[in-house]
Amino acid sequence: MNNYDPYFDLGQLIAKYMRNELSEQEKLQLDQWLQADASNQELFKKLTDEHQLNNELETFSATNKAKAWQNIAKGTGFKRKSSNLLWIGYAAAVILLAALTITLNKRRPSDQPQNLVNQYKDIPPGTNKAVLTLADGSTIVLDSAKHGQIASQQHAVIKEDENGKVVYEATDNAQSPTAPAPAEAIAMNMLATPRGGQYQIVLPDGTKVWLNAASSIKYPTAFTGNERRVELTGEAYFEVSKDPSKPFNVKTASQTVTVLGTHFNINSYTDEGATKTTLLEGSVRVTNNAGQSVKIKPGEQAINISNSINITENANVDEAVAWKNGKFVFSNTDLQTIMRQLSRWYDVDVEYQGKTAQKHYMGRISRNVPVSQIFEILKTSGLNFTINGRKIIVKS
């Protein structure tokens, strides 16, 4: 029986092949992939050519191989063995494969690419940067290089810690339930990230928030009254501080998520067409603008589209929070979705020329690599890329 699966972990198989660690089942799986398409054999030859892989490693980090290896190890969990003479070749294979865990679609010979890449100009990945807007309208540009107190607001001192997080520290009893201040008296702040930026913040109640690129969160300098409420655009991961007496509400353009204390991710980018709430721990209630309300459990995802909420019970949690963990993770992900992620993280515009085939990808890669490393993967399915300033032109 043919067990060939076009969505298998090719990166791991290539890495194991180079270390002579393939099991019998893995050997069969790799052989089936090789026999499935002549182009697969050509790719395999390229990816196991030590000279070629050394060149790839030089491209990845021409100035610092040690740093390149550290980046690879972070993305894969593998450690260098000094006795392994092929470590540089293996490392390059990891850059191209294991770190990306690329899965190739089966292609007909007529689909094979011509002149895969028209032009390569590396664009670096995003960094920790954001703009903090205070209640009086003044702004503070943030990056991870700043430390110490950066502002003082009503009921709070705003600091940036040694790890590059914005932290609000209460200066009085404004959060005491026995002495709440009027809601209108509480100052509102906003933290916003640009394309190519991300940031972390610790809210006045101790809730931790990771803010993805092209996102913003609006919040009070102190949580008073009987609830904690913030407003989100874009994407954020929350670790909500437990307080049964004060539910924590996250308002987006299409819904409100209510929790007491839990870990969850909300993707509410307007260009994604749906708002996705993925729960890792605890329990949350999602209520859309039409009044539909659902409760989800850990491992589930609520998908809110056109004022209708559907629940995915066995959601790909790893994919949903990959950005927060410094990775791209694709699970049968279409090209357009991938390019939207790249657009936000690398601060580029994307233009499609010609008819783009509906291809899907499986894999993972660190978000800390230049954009050309992503192209190394996507081009294997017959795509051409041209970089013109901050624009990526995609051609089939």
ABEGO torsion letter per residue (X at the ends): XBABBABBBAAAAAAAAAAGABBAAAAAAAAAAAAABAAAAAAAAAAABAAAAAAAAAAABAABAAAAAAAAAAAAGBBBBAABAAAAAAAAAAAAAAAAGBBBBBBBAAABBBGABABBBBBBBBBBBBBBBBAAGBBBBBBAABBEBABBBBGBBBBBBAAGBBBBBBABAAABAABBBBAAABBBBBBBBBBGBBBBBBBAAGBBBBBBBGBBBBBBABBBEABBBBBBBEBBBBBBBBBAABBBBBBBAABBBBBABBBBBBBABAAAGBBBBBBABEBBBBBBAAGBBBBBBBGBBBBBBGGBBBBBABBBAAAAAAAAAGBBBBBGBBAAAAAAAAAAAAGBBBBBBEBBBBBBBBEBBBAABBAAAAAAAAAAAGBBBBBBEABBBBBX
